[in-house]
Amino acid sequence: MSAFEAYCDIEGSIKGTVLIEEPMARHTSFRIGGPASLYIECACLSDINRSLEVLKAHSLPWLIVGKGSNLLVSDEGYKGAILTLGQEFKYFSFPDESQGERQLIAGAGVMLSNLVQDAFRDGYSGLEFCVGIPGTFGGALYMNAGSSTEWMGSIVDSITVLRPEQGLVLYEGRDLPWQYRKSGIPMGEVIVEGRLRVKKGHLSSIRAKMEGSLKRRRKSQPLNVPSAGSVFQNPEGISAGQMIESLGLKGFSVGGARVSDVHANFIVNNGQATAADVVALVIYIRERIKEEYGQELQPEIRFVGFS
């Protein structure tokens, strides 16, 4: 069955939009990537269910993505469907303390930056460490986003997912096997909502913590050039960036992909990088680290469309 046949079955049967052969360079922070066979923006739960039903019938693989802030998509693209969450997943609300509530409730499609800024404006503390982290709330939950000392898993009360062919499932935050950059949510399940524990704080202290976090990120990360964030996970007890920098690899490039001069665990796109350039640079760095340190660096970015 072809992607075009699946497109015909989905188009007009969902509230959201369906694009065929959509360049993924338009949807990743790396600004790299060939076309996805289908790109589906799901406006609501029924859109997700309908899309997955058709994709299964046509034996097409699929992935759910947020804003593509940690993706490297192959130059050949992805022979399947990319699903993303639309408007009805971009809600959030803060606790009604008159009712004794202590939870921030948000749809997985809302931008994390919007959530952080609105929490600050409403005087809620708990999300300051997220300032400057790109992407959606759902992506931050799935990846257990955070800093070296604070992360999403520490404030998650619960996560609601859509489990294909079963429906909505609630995970209690305390029951998930949180790890470094991992929530434990299985692939193939779609995060649709999260609830976080927050508390009222003083605006001045919230602002100071946010400004401090943002200042550190701006100083230590190449925020103004296309990248996919940290390329490698930090091995226990040591920084991947420090290991790479110790080998003199800051500024080293392959084609249009370059090890950042600001932070060695970032690979940046100079505007002309291909996915093949990035992969070649990743392989080279891993080989050099293996030779020097005897360690196998594990990627933190997701590779999509590679065999």
Buried (B, 14 or more C-beta within 10 A) or exposed (E): EEBEEBBBBBBEBBBBBBBBBBBBBEBBBBBBBBBBBBBBBBBBBBBBBBBBBBBEEBEBEBBBBBBBBBBBBBBBBBBBBBBBBBBBBBEBEBBEEEEEEBBBBBBBBBBBBBBBBBBBEEBBBBBBBBBBBBBBBBBBBBBBBBBEEBBBBBBBBBBBBBEBEEEEEEBEBEEBEBEBBBBBBEEEBBBBBBBBBBEBBEEEEBEEBBEEBBEEBEEEBBBEBBBBBBBBBBBEEEBBBEBBBEBEBBEBBBBBBBBBEBBBBBBBBEEEBBBBBBBBBBEBBBEBBEEEBEBEBEBBBBBBBEE
